[in-house]
Amino acid sequence: MDGKAAPNGVATIEDRILRITGYYGYYPGYSSQKSASRSSVIQCKPGGNCPSRHRGMTRQLSPLSVAEDSAAPILELQNRSPSGICRHSRVERQSRSEEGTQTHTESSSQEAEGQTRCQSCTSTFLKLIWRFLIILSVSSSWVGTTQFVKITYETFDCPFFMTWFSTNWNIMFFPIYYSGHLATAQEKQSPIKKFRECSRIFGEDGLTLKLFLKRTAPFSILWTLTNYLYLLALKKLTATDVSALFCCNKAFVFLLSWIVLKDRFMGARIVAAIMAITGIVMMAYADGFQGDSIIGVAYAVGSASTSALYKVLFKMFLGSANFGEAAHFVSTLGFFNLIFISVTPIILYFTKVEYWSPFSAVPWGYLCGVAGLCLAFNILVNVGVVLTYPILISIGTVLSVPGNAAVDLLKHKMIFSVVRLGATIIICIGFLLMLLPEEWDEITLRFINSLKEKKSEDHTDDITDSSVHTRSRSRANGTVSIPLA
C-alpha cells in the first residue's frame, strides 16, 4: 500500500502542476498512466543487479525529469492534435494557392505581353499600309491628270481655258475640309467661325480686302503660270518627259532657298541640282536642240521654276500652314481666279487664240476629269503632309515618272531613246538626293561609329573568351600563361 501511495502522490502532483500551468493537450490521468507505464518499465528482478535502478529513481524524484517527461507527450499530442493537422494542411493549402496565383499571374502577364506585341505589330502594319496608299494615291492622281490632258488635246486645244477651269475647282477645297471637320471633330464649329480661324494664315486680323489683293494676287498668278506652262509642255513632249522635267522644281527650291532664305548649304543637294540641270540639257539634246523638243523643254523648266518660286515665297511671307489654313488659302486662290482671271480666257476666245466654234464641242467630261484629279492631287498633298511625312509626298510625285512611262509604253507605244531615258534617270536620282535630311551626314557618321563600336565590342568579347579558354587549359596542365593581345 505504501508502494502505491508514492506513485499516486506523484501523479496527483503532476496533474496539479499540469492543470495550473495549463499545458496544451493535457487531460486528467495522463500523468498517472505515464508514471505507471514508467514504473512497469523500470522494474527489475528481485535480487538482481539492475544498473538502471538508481538512475530510474533519480529521474522520478527530479523535478527536471518530471518536466521533461511531461513535456514530451505534450509535444507529441500537439503534433498529433487535430488543430496541428489543420494548421499544417492550412499552410500547405496556402502555399499551393500562392503557387497557383503566381503561376496564373505569370501566365496572364505573358498573355498581356503577347497581346501588346500583337497590337503594336498590327498598328505598325496598318501605318505602313496607310502610307503606301497615300503614296500610291498621290502618284496615281498626278499620272491621271497628265494623261487626261493628253487625251483632251485630241479634241480641244485650249490649254489656258483648261488651266482656268481646273483652278476654279479649288474653291471646293475648304468646303471639303469643313465636311471632314464635321465628320471627325468632337467639338464642331460653325462655318463662319472655322473660316475666321483658318484665315489667320494671312495675319492676326484675318482676311481683309487689302490682304486679299496683296497676298493672293502674286500666288494666284504663279499658280496659273505653273499649270499653264505645264500644259503647254504636254503639247510638245511626252507625259514621261514633262513629268521628269517637272521634278527639277525640287532643285530650284533648294537653290532659291539657299540664295533668298539663307538656308543651310548642303553639298549633296548641290550635286542633285547639278544632276537636274544635266538631265535638262540631255533632254533638250535628245532631238538636236531644234524643233518642238527644245520649246517643250523650256515650257517644262519654266513650269518647274514658277512652282519653286511659289513655294519659296509662300514660306517667306506665310510660313508654315496646317491643313485648315492650306485649304482656306487654296480656296481663296480659286475664288481670286474666278473673279479676276476670268477675263483672260474671254480675251483669248474673241482674239481666236483659243477658239472653239460650237459650244457643244467642248469635252466637258475630260475637262471635269482633269479638274477633279488636279483637285484630288492638291488635297492628297496637303492631307499627306499633315498625316504622314512630306518625304512620302515627294516620293509619290517622283513615282509619277515611271507611271507615265508605263502608260506611254503600253497605250501610246512610245519608244524611248537612250538619251531621254538617261536624262530621266539622272533627274529622278537628283530628286531623291534632294530628299536627304539636313543632318544626313551626322546621322551617317553616327551610324558608322555605332557599327565600329559594335565590332570592337564583339572583338573584345572574342579575345576574353579565348583568354579564359587558354587559362583553363593551362591550369589543367599545371601552368598559367597569359596570351599576347
C-alpha positions in Angstrom: 0.0 0.0 0.0 2.9 2.2 0.7 4.4 1.3 -2.6 1.3 2.5 -4.4 0.9 5.7 -2.5 4.1 7.3 -3.7 3.3 7.0 -7.4 -0.3 8.2 -6.8 1.0 11.1 -4.9 3.4 11.9 -7.6 0.7 11.6 -10.2 -1.5 13.9 -8.3 1.2 16.4 -8.0 1.8 16.1 -11.8 -1.9 16.6 -12.5 -2.0 19.7 -10.3 1.1 21.2 -12.0 -0.2 20.5 -15.5 -3.6 21.9 -14.6 -2.1 25.1 -13.1 0.4 25.6 -15.9 -2.3 24.9 -18.5 -0.2 22.8 -21.0 -1.9 22.4 -24.3 -3.3 18.9 -24.8 -3.4 18.0 -21.2 -6.1 15.6 -20.0 -6.6 14.3 -16.4 -5.0 10.9 -15.5 -2.4 11.1 -18.3 0.5 11.6 -15.8 -0.7 8.6 -13.7 -0.8 6.4 -16.7 2.6 7.7 -17.7 4.1 7.0 -14.3 2.5 3.6 -14.1 4.0 2.7 -17.5 7.3 4.1 -16.4 7.3 2.1 -13.2 6.5 -1.1 -15.1 9.3 -0.5 -17.5 12.0 0.1 -14.9 11.2 -2.8 -12.6 14.0 -5.5 -12.3 14.0 -9.0 -10.9 14.4 -9.3 -7.1 17.9 -9.7 -6.1 19.2 -8.9 -9.5 21.9 -6.4 -10.2 20.0 -3.7 -12.1 22.3 -0.9 -13.1 19.4 1.3 -14.1 17.5 1.3 -10.8 19.4 4.2 -9.3 19.1 6.2 -12.5 15.4 5.4 -12.8 14.7 6.6 -9.2 16.7 9.8 -9.8 14.6 10.6 -12.9 11.4 10.0 -10.9 12.4 12.3 -8.0 13.9 15.1 -10.0 11.7 18.0 -10.9 13.6 18.4 -14.2 12.8 14.8 -15.1 9.1 15.5 -14.4 9.1 18.5 -16.6 10.9 16.7 -19.4 8.8 13.6 -19.2 5.6 15.6 -19.1 6.7 17.9 -21.9 7.5 15.0 -24.3 3.9 13.6 -24.5 2.5 17.1 -24.6 4.6 17.9 -27.7 3.5 14.6 -29.2 -0.1 15.5 -28.5 0.4 18.9 -30.1 1.9 17.4 -33.2 -0.9 14.8 -33.3 -3.7 17.1 -32.3 -6.4 17.9 -34.9 -5.6 21.6 -34.6 -2.0 20.9 -35.5 -3.1 18.8 -38.5 -5.4 21.6 -39.6 -2.6 24.1 -39.2 -0.2 22.1 -41.4 -2.9 21.5 -44.0 -3.8 25.1 -44.0 -0.2 26.1 -44.6 0.1 23.6 -47.4 -3.2 24.9 -49.0 -1.9 28.4 -48.6 1.4 27.6 -50.3 -0.4 25.8 -53.0 -2.7 28.7 -53.6 0.2 31.1 -53.6 2.0 28.9 -56.2 -1.2 28.8 -58.3 -1.7 32.5 -58.0 1.9 33.2 -59.0 1.6 30.8 -62.0 -1.7 32.4 -63.0 -0.1 35.9 -62.7 2.9 34.8 -64.8 0.7 33.3 -67.5 -1.6 36.4 -67.5 1.4 38.7 -67.8 2.8 36.6 -70.7 -0.6 36.8 -72.4 -0.8 40.5 -71.9 2.7 40.9 -73.3 1.8 38.8 -76.3 -1.4 40.9 -76.9 0.6 44.1 -76.6 3.2 42.9 -79.2 0.4 41.8 -81.5 -1.3 45.1 -81.2 1.9 47.0 -81.9 2.7 44.8 -84.9 -0.9 45.4 -86.2 -0.7 49.2 -85.8 2.7 49.3 -87.5 1.4 47.2 -90.4 -1.7 49.5 -90.7 0.6 52.6 -90.7 2.7 51.1 -93.5 -0.4 50.3 -95.5 -1.8 53.8 -94.9 1.5 55.4 -96.0 1.7 53.2 -99.1 -1.9 54.1 -100.0 -1.1 57.8 -99.7 2.0 57.5 -102.0 0.0 55.5 -104.5 -2.9 57.9 -104.5 -0.6 61.0 -105.0 1.2 59.3 -107.8 -2.0 58.0 -109.5 -3.8 61.3 -109.3 -0.8 63.2 -110.9 -0.5 60.5 -113.6 -4.2 60.6 -114.3 -4.1 64.4 -114.6 -1.3 64.3 -117.1 -2.8 61.6 -119.2 -6.3 63.2 -119.2 -4.7 66.4 -120.5 -3.1 64.4 -123.3 -6.4 62.9 -124.2 -8.2 66.3 -124.0 -5.7 67.7 -126.5 -7.0 65.4 -129.2 -10.3 67.3 -129.4 -9.8 70.5 -127.5 -6.6 72.5 -127.9 -7.1 75.3 -125.3 -4.6 75.0 -122.5 -5.3 78.3 -120.8 -9.0 77.6 -120.6 -8.2 74.1 -119.1 -6.0 75.8 -116.6 -8.6 78.4 -115.7 -11.4 75.8 -115.4 -9.4 73.4 -113.2 -8.2 76.3 -110.9 -11.8 77.3 -110.3 -12.4 73.9 -108.7 -10.0 74.9 -105.9 -13.0 76.8 -104.4 -14.3 73.4 -103.2 -11.2 72.7 -101.1 -12.4 74.5 -98.0 -15.9 73.0 -98.1 -14.4 69.5 -98.4 -12.2 70.3 -95.4 -15.1 71.6 -93.4 -17.1 68.4 -94.2 -14.3 66.3 -92.9 -14.2 68.5 -89.8 -17.9 67.9 -89.1 -17.4 64.2 -89.6 -14.4 63.7 -87.4 -14.2 66.6 -84.8 -15.7 66.2 -81.3 -16.2 69.9 -80.9 -17.8 71.1 -84.1 -17.6 74.8 -85.1 -19.8 76.8 -87.3 -18.6 77.5 -90.9 -18.0 81.2 -90.2 -16.0 80.6 -87.0 -13.9 77.9 -88.7 -13.4 80.2 -91.7 -12.1 83.0 -89.4 -9.9 80.6 -87.5 -8.3 79.3 -90.7 -7.9 82.9 -92.1 -5.2 83.6 -89.6 -2.7 82.5 -92.2 -3.0 86.0 -93.6 -2.4 87.6 -90.3 -3.9 88.2 -86.9 -6.6 90.4 -88.3 -7.7 87.6 -90.7 -8.5 88.1 -94.4 -9.1 91.7 -95.4 -9.6 93.2 -98.8 -6.1 94.6 -98.8 -4.5 91.3 -97.8 -6.7 89.5 -100.3 -5.3 91.6 -103.2 -1.8 91.8 -101.8 -1.2 88.2 -100.8 -3.4 86.3 -103.1 -2.7 88.1 -106.4 1.0 87.0 -106.8 0.4 83.5 -105.7 -2.6 83.2 -108.0 -0.5 84.4 -110.9 2.3 81.9 -110.1 -0.2 79.1 -109.7 -1.8 79.9 -113.1 1.6 80.1 -114.8 2.8 76.8 -113.3 -0.2 74.9 -114.6 -0.4 76.8 -118.0 3.3 76.1 -118.8 2.9 72.5 -117.7 0.0 72.1 -120.2 1.9 73.8 -122.9 4.8 71.4 -122.4 2.5 68.5 -122.8 1.7 69.7 -126.3 5.3 69.4 -127.3 6.7 66.4 -125.3 5.5 63.1 -123.9 4.0 62.8 -120.5 7.1 61.0 -119.2 9.4 63.8 -120.3 7.3 66.5 -118.9 6.8 64.8 -115.5 10.5 64.1 -115.3 11.4 67.7 -116.1 8.9 69.0 -113.6 10.7 67.1 -110.8 13.5 69.6 -111.2 11.4 72.0 -109.2 12.9 70.4 -106.0 16.4 71.5 -107.1 15.2 75.0 -107.9 13.5 75.2 -104.5 16.8 74.4 -102.8 18.8 77.0 -104.9 16.2 79.8 -104.2 16.0 78.9 -100.5 19.8 79.0 -100.3 20.0 82.4 -102.0 16.9 84.1 -100.7 16.1 82.4 -97.4 19.7 81.8 -96.5 19.1 78.1 -95.8 21.9 75.7 -94.9 24.3 74.8 -97.6 24.4 71.1 -98.4 26.9 69.5 -100.8 24.5 66.6 -101.6 21.8 69.0 -102.7 24.2 70.9 -104.9 25.1 67.7 -106.6 21.4 67.0 -107.0 20.9 70.4 -108.6 23.8 69.8 -111.0 22.2 66.4 -111.9 18.9 68.1 -112.6 20.5 70.6 -114.9 22.4 67.9 -116.6 19.1 66.0 -117.2 17.5 69.1 -118.6 20.4 69.6 -121.1 20.3 65.9 -122.1 16.5 66.1 -122.6 16.9 69.1 -124.8 19.8 67.4 -126.7 17.7 64.3 -127.5 16.3 65.9 -130.7 19.3 68.1 -131.5 18.3 71.4 -129.8 15.7 72.1 -132.5 12.0 71.8 -133.2 9.3 71.3 -130.7 11.6 69.4 -128.3 13.6 72.5 -127.1 10.4 74.5 -126.8 8.7 71.8 -124.8 11.8 71.5 -122.5 11.7 75.3 -122.0 8.0 75.2 -121.0 8.6 72.3 -118.6 11.6 74.0 -117.0 9.6 77.3 -116.7 6.7 75.4 -115.0 9.2 73.9 -112.5 10.7 77.3 -111.9 7.4 79.1 -111.2 6.4 76.2 -108.9 9.7 76.6 -107.0 9.2 80.4 -106.7 5.6 79.8 -105.4 6.9 77.5 -102.7 9.7 79.8 -101.6 7.5 82.9 -101.5 4.9 81.0 -99.5 7.5 80.0 -97.0 8.8 83.6 -96.9 5.6 85.5 -96.4 3.1 83.0 -95.0 5.4 80.5 -93.2 4.0 77.0 -92.4 0.3 76.3 -92.5 -1.8 73.5 -91.1 -4.4 71.6 -93.1 -7.2 74.0 -92.5 -5.2 77.1 -93.3 -3.9 75.4 -96.5 -7.5 74.6 -97.5 -8.5 78.2 -96.9 -5.6 79.5 -98.9 -6.2 77.3 -101.9 -9.9 78.1 -101.9 -9.0 81.8 -101.8 -6.8 81.3 -104.9 -9.7 79.7 -106.7 -12.0 82.5 -105.7 -9.5 85.1 -106.9 -9.1 83.1 -110.2 -12.8 83.2 -110.8 -13.1 86.9 -110.2 -10.0 88.4 -111.7 -8.6 85.9 -114.2 -11.9 85.0 -115.9 -11.3 87.9 -118.3 -8.2 86.3 -119.8 -9.9 83.2 -121.5 -12.6 85.6 -122.8 -10.0 87.7 -124.4 -8.3 84.7 -125.8 -11.6 83.4 -127.2 -12.5 86.6 -129.0 -9.0 87.1 -130.4 -9.2 83.4 -131.6 -6.1 82.4 -129.9 -8.1 79.8 -128.1 -11.3 79.4 -130.1 -13.9 76.7 -130.4 -16.7 77.2 -132.9 -19.7 75.1 -131.4 -20.0 75.4 -127.7 -21.2 71.8 -127.6 -17.8 70.6 -128.9 -16.2 71.3 -125.6 -15.3 68.0 -124.0 -16.7 68.8 -120.5 -16.2 65.2 -119.3 -12.5 65.3 -119.9 -12.2 68.9 -118.5 -14.0 67.8 -115.4 -11.7 64.8 -115.2 -8.6 67.0 -115.4 -10.1 69.4 -112.8 -11.2 66.7 -110.4 -7.9 64.8 -110.5 -5.9 68.1 -110.0 -8.1 68.9 -107.0 -7.6 65.4 -105.6 -3.9 65.8 -106.1 -3.8 69.1 -104.1 -6.0 67.6 -101.4 -3.8 64.5 -101.1 -0.7 66.5 -101.0 -1.9 68.6 -98.1 -3.5 65.7 -96.2 -0.4 63.6 -96.7 1.8 66.3 -95.3 -0.4 66.5 -92.2 -1.0 62.8 -91.6 2.3 61.4 -92.7 5.7 62.8 -93.8 6.4 65.3 -96.6 9.1 63.0 -97.9 6.4 60.4 -98.7 4.5 63.0 -100.8 7.7 63.8 -102.7 8.2 60.1 -103.4 4.7 59.9 -104.7 5.4 62.8 -107.0 8.6 61.2 -108.4 6.8 57.9 -108.9 4.6 59.6 -111.4 7.5 59.4 -113.8 7.6 55.6 -114.1 3.8 55.7 -114.0 3.6 57.9 -117.0 6.3 55.9 -118.7 4.3 52.7 -118.3 1.1 54.4 -119.7 3.1 55.8 -122.7 4.7 52.5 -123.3 1.6 50.3 -123.1 -1.1 52.7 -124.6 0.8 55.0 -126.9 3.5 52.6 -127.9 6.3 55.1 -127.2 9.9 54.2 -127.9 12.3 55.9 -125.5 15.7 56.8 -126.8 18.8 56.1 -124.7 19.4 59.8 -124.2 15.9 60.5 -122.9 16.0 57.5 -120.7 19.3 58.5 -119.2 18.2 62.1 -118.7 15.0 60.8 -116.9 17.0 58.6 -114.6 19.5 61.3 -113.8 16.7 63.8 -112.9 15.0 61.2 -110.7 18.2 60.4 -108.8 18.8 64.1 -108.3 15.3 64.4 -107.0 15.8 61.6 -104.5 19.1 63.2 -103.3 17.1 66.3 -102.5 15.0 64.2 -100.1 18.0 63.7 -97.8 17.6 65.4 -94.4 19.8 68.3 -93.5 21.6 66.2 -90.8 22.1 63.2 -93.1 25.9 63.4 -92.8 25.8 63.4 -89.0 23.3 60.6 -89.0 25.6 58.6 -91.3 28.6 59.2 -89.2 26.8 58.2 -86.0 25.6 55.0 -87.7 29.1 54.2 -88.9 30.6 54.8 -85.4 27.9 52.6 -83.8 28.9 49.8 -86.2 32.6 50.3 -85.4 31.8 50.2 -81.6 29.8 47.1 -82.0 32.6 45.4 -84.0 35.1 46.4 -81.3 32.9 45.0 -78.5 32.5 41.7 -80.4 36.3 41.6 -80.9 36.9 42.2 -77.2 34.4 39.5 -76.2 36.1 37.0 -78.5 39.5 37.9 -77.0 38.1 37.5 -73.5 36.5 34.1 -74.3 39.8 32.9 -75.9 41.9 34.0 -72.9 39.5 32.2 -70.5 39.7 29.1 -72.5 43.5 29.3 -72.7 43.9 29.9 -69.0 41.6 27.0 -68.1 43.6 24.7 -70.4 47.0 25.9 -69.0 45.8 25.5 -65.4 44.8 21.9 -66.2 48.4 21.4 -67.3 49.8 22.9 -64.1 51.0 26.2 -65.7 49.4 29.7 -66.1 50.1 31.5 -69.4 48.7 34.9 -70.5 48.0 35.2 -74.2 49.5 38.2 -76.0 46.9 40.7 -77.3 
